Amino acid sequence: MEFVQVDVFTDTPYAGNALAVFPDAEALSARAMQAIAAEMNLSETSFVTRASGDSYDVRIFTPNGELPFAGHPTLGTAWALRRRGAISGDEVVQVSKAGETTVRLEGGQPWLSRAGTAHADLEDTDPGATRRIATALGLEADDVGLEARELGRPGRLRPAAADAGVHQLMVPLRDVATLGRCRPRADLLAAFEGIGVYCFTAVGAGRVRSRGFFPALGIAEDPGTGSAAAGLGLYLARRVGDIAFEIRQGVELGRPSRIDVRASGESVAIGGRVVEVLSGRLERLPG
């Protein structure tokens, strides 16, 4: 079975977030997909079970589980299918377990659009949550939180969940130095709802740095997390209004990613460049 591997959120090979795409996977069982994803050992591997015209069906697996939706697999899969002519047009629809996601090509860069929800500050319903989050990240309680003026708006940002297809915890941090000091403990992070924790801080108007930790999925740290970037867009739109910004992620891993985000109300779009790195063939399929 043939596959291609692309790097997403970059135009430079061996940067961004790697993704394996199996474009003709309709004959595979879920068990086989999971075994292959574990063998590929990337953050995610996508398996296309149908592709024609302006839509395709896909299943997305981490090394130890299936996801209903993920950002960099959506952008990378749509880009790879269009490049090989399996789908056509500048706007296509991806169907996954989270439903339909629109993917649009703008100037050679794919953008996905999702509706979603940003929740109220966790501390409002769970006093002491900020302190426990800080402990789980190897930080002090006063390291958690960010003045919104760093993004050009009034107010203070505190931890809260967001969901653009998967439920994740958004954690604002004081500054870039604090972001770099994060040393997450998987056992303590497991106490919080969602698939992981997305830490971020501002580095100027319209610019954010982030790190994503998803130990429950077998991903200690992710170099570029599209679903969490979308969640962050929803989180910020609820708190500061309509917003457009760029995220730099993966710097600490030596695989820098750039994620572009536009959010308004309960709608969000994220975009990123994609580059093909290799193509290959599985000589044996799982039994």
N, C-alpha and C positions, 0 to 999 in steps of 0.2 A: 504494500500500500504506500502510495506516494504522500509526501508531506512537504511543506515549506516552513521555514522559520524566519520570522520577521522581528525587528526591533521597533517598538512603538514608543511614541512621545520623543522621537529624535529623528534627525536626518543623517546621523553618523552611525555607521555600523559599530556594534559592540558597546553601545550606550543604550539608554532608555530601558524598557522592560521587554524581555524576550518572550515570544509567543510561538508555539508550534501550531500550525493549522493543517488539519487533515480534510481536504476539500471533497473527498468522495467516501464518506464514512457511514453511509446508510446501512451497510451490512453488519456493522459492529453492534454488539450488545453493550449495555451500560457497564457490565463487568469488564469487558474487553477495553472499553474506553478508559475506565479507571486504571487498569493495569498499564496501559500505554502512557497515561498521564504521569503515573508514578515513575515509569521508565524514563520519560523525557525530563522529569524533575525540574520543571520550570514553574513559575508562579501559577500559570494556567496553560492549558492545552485546549484547543477548540476542535470540535468534530462536526462537520457540516453533513446533515442528513438529507437535505434537499436544497437545490439552488436552480432558479430559472427566472428569466425576465428581471423583475425589479424586487425580488424577495428571496429569502433563504431561511432555512431552519438550522439551528445550531444547538449543541450541548457543550457546556463549558465545565472542565474539571481541573481542580488543583491536584497536587500529588496525593491527597487523601480524602477528596470529597467533590461532589458536584455543586456548582453554584447556579442559582436561577438567572443571574446576570452578572456581568463584569465589564468594566470600561475598556481596558486595553485589548481584551479579546474581541470586543465588538468592533472597535476601530480597525484592528489588525486583520480580522477575518473579512470584513467588508472590503478593505483595500486589496487583500490578496485575491479574493474571488473576482473582483472587478479587473484586476491586472491579468488574470488568466482567462477572462471572458466568460466566466460562469454566470455572472450577472451583468446588467447593463444599466445605463442611466446615471445621472448625478444624484439621484435620491432613491434609496432602496429601503426596504423594511426587513429587519431581522426579527425572527420569531424564536424566543427562548422560553424557559420555564417562567420567566417574569413577564411574559407577554411580548407585545410588539415594541420595537425600538426603531425610530427613524434614523438613518445614517445618510448624511448629505456630504457631497464632495465640493469643497470650496477652495479654488486655487490649488488643487492638488492635495489638500489636507482634508481628511475625513473628520466630520463632526457628528456626534450623536446627540439626540434630544430625548429627554425623559421628563415625565412629571413625577413629583415626589413630595415628601413631607419633611419638615424640620420641626423638632420637638422643643418644648420649653426647657429652660436651664435645669439640669439634673438636680442641682442643689435646692431648687424650689420644692421638690417632692421627696428628696432624699438628703436631708441635712448630714453633712460629713462626707458626702460623696467626693468633693474636691480633695480633701485630705487623703482619702483612700486611693483615688486615682494617682495622686502624686506619689504615694508610697509604691504603687504598682509600677510606676515608671522610674523609680529610683531617684525621685526628686523631693523637694520640700513643698509644703502646701502653698507658700507664697510664690513659687515658680509657676503655678498654674493660674492662667487668666491673662488677658491682654486688653490694654486700653484701645478701644475702637478708633481713637484718633490716629493711631498708627496706620489705619486704612482710610483716613480722611473723614471719619464720622465720629460723633459723640458716643459716650457710653462705655461700658466694660463688657467684654466677652468672657463667658464661662462655659464649662463643659456641657454638652447637650448631644443628644442623638439626632441623626438624620438618616433618611432612607430614600435613595433614588433607584431602588431595585434590590438592595441589600441593606440591612440595618447595621449602622456603624456609629461609634462614639467619636464626636469631634472634640478635641482637647486643645484649646488655645494655650500657648506658652509665652512667657515673658519676653524672650529674645532668642536670637540664633544660638548664642552660647548655651542657653538652657536646652534648646532643641538638641544640640550636640551631646549633652550630658545624659540624655535618656538611656536608661539601662532597664528595659522592661522585664518584669517577672511574669512568665506565662501563667503560673498558678494563681496570681492575684488578678491578672487581667481577665481570667475566666469568670470572675464574679460579676462582671458587667455584661449587660445585654448586648447582643450584636456579634458580628464575626470578628471584630477587632477594633483597634484604636488608631485614629488618625490625628497626629499631633501637628500643629502648625503655628507659625508666627509671621508677623508682617516684617518686610524688609524695605518698605517704602510704599507709596501710593500705587495701588494696582499690582503689587508684587508680594508673593507669599512663598515661604519655604516650608516644607513639610517632611514628615516621616510617617510611614504606615507600618504597624505591627499587627500580624495576624497569625499568632502561634496556633490557634485552634484549627487553622487550615493547613498547617504544616509549613507556613511561611513566616519565618522569624522576623524578617523585614522585607518589604516590597520596594523595588526601585521606582515604580510609577503606578499609582492606583487610580484608575479612571472612575470607578464607582464611588470611591471616597472623595475624589475631587468634585464629583457631581453633588455628593452629599454636603460638602463644604460650601458649594455655591448656594444650595438651598438654605443652609444654616445662616450664611451671611445675608442672603436676600431677606430673610425673616427679620434680621436684626438691624441692618443698615440700609435696606432698600435695594433697588435694582443695581446690579454691580457687574463689572467685567474685570477680570484680573488674570494673571499668569501664576502658575505654581511651579517652583523648582523642587523636585524630589529626587532621591537617589544619590545625592551628592556624597553622603557619608559612605555609600557602598561603591563609589567609583563608577557608577552608571547613571549619570545625570539625565533626568527627564524634564521636559517642559510640557506642561499641560495648560491649555487655554480654556478659560471658563467664562460663560455668560449666564447670568441667572436673574430671574424676575418672578416674584411671587412663588408659586409652586412649580415653575418650569425652569429647567436648566439644560444647557448645552455645553459639552466639552469637546475639544478638538486637540489633535496632535499629529505630527508627522509620522510616517512609517517608512522603513527601509527594509528590503529583503536581504537576508544575510546568507542563507543556505537553502538548498533543497536536498531531499533525501528519500530513502525508501526503506520501509520496514521489511526485512527479509522473512520474518515470521510474525504471525499474529497470535495473540494470547489464545489458549485453548478454551 
